[in-house]
Amino acid sequence: AHFTVVAVHDEFGGQKSARFLDNVKTVAKRLRGDKNVAFANIKGIKWTDYLSTYNISEKDLPRVFVLEQTRNRFFYPPPSNSPDDLQTFIAEVIEGKIKPQRRVG
């Protein structure tokens, strides 16, 4: 896969994190056959130091971003956790319509 959709959740976040992950899983199921996209989830509290290189801190959780590892860049969706909005955002990233961010450090 060329792009990885990374769902960063607060592993102690209860219902809010559970709903967030459910929404991301909905999109993952919809895009199951797309070879351009893979999905991953990261425990945000455990991996705080790593996530800081993507400008993500504990206060930002839950958060999703799309990683394009081969070009060392990533993309932040607008603040919405709806499956439809996330799916549209992923399509726009693949089509080159979204401005990328660069890792820090």
N, C-alpha and C positions, 0 to 999 in steps of 0.2 A: 504494500500500500504506500502511496505517495504522501498521504496526509493521515495524521492520527488525531482523532478527537479525544481530548483528555478531560475526563470528568474529575475534578478535584473536590473532594468532600470532607467535611468534618466528621471523622469517625465517631465522635461523641455527640453529634448534632441531632440525634433523634429523628422526629418526623420530618423536619425540614430537609435534612440530608436524604432521607428515604424517598421523599417525593421528587427531589432533584434527580436522584439516581434512576428512579422509575421513568422520568421524562427522557433522560439520556438513553436508557434501554429501549424505549419506544422508537426513537430515531435509529438506533443501531439495528433493530429488527427490520425497520423499513428499508434500510440501506444494505442489508445482509449480502446481496449479490454484487455490490459495487466494489471492484478491485482497487479503486483509488483511495478508499477510506478504511481505516481500522479504528477500533475503539479501545480505550484503556481507562482505568480509574485508579486514582492515587489517593491515599490517605493523607489529607492535607496537614494534619497536626504532626504526624510522624515525619513527613518529608518537607517541613517548613524551610530548611536551608536550601534544598534543591529548588523548591518552588520560588524562592526569592529571586532566582536568576530570571524568572518570568514575571517579575514584579507582582507576585501574588503573596499576600500575607494571610495570617489566620483570620483577620477581620474581613477578608474578601470572600470567605467560604460560605456556601459552596460556589464554585466557579468552574466554567468550562472554557477551554481554548482549543484551537486547532493548531497542531504542530506540523511543520514541514521540515523534518530533521535534515534532509539532504541539503537544504539551503540555509540551515541554522536560523530559521525564522518562525514566527507564530502569529496567530490572528485571534483577537478578542471579539466575540459577538457582542451586540448591544445587550443591555441588561434585560433579558427576558429568559425565562426558563421553559417557555412553551415548546413542545416538540416541533410544531410547525415552523416557528421562528428559527429554531436551531437547524432544522433541515434546510430551510431557505438559505441561512447563513453559510452552511457547509457547501451548498451548491455554488454560491457566489465566490467562496474561497477557491474552489476548484476551477471556476471560470476566470479567475484572475481579477475579480471586481473589487476585492477588499485589500486595503493597504496593510502590509505586514508590519510586525514589530520585530525588534532584534533582542536577543538575550543579553542580560547584563552580566558581566564578569566571566 
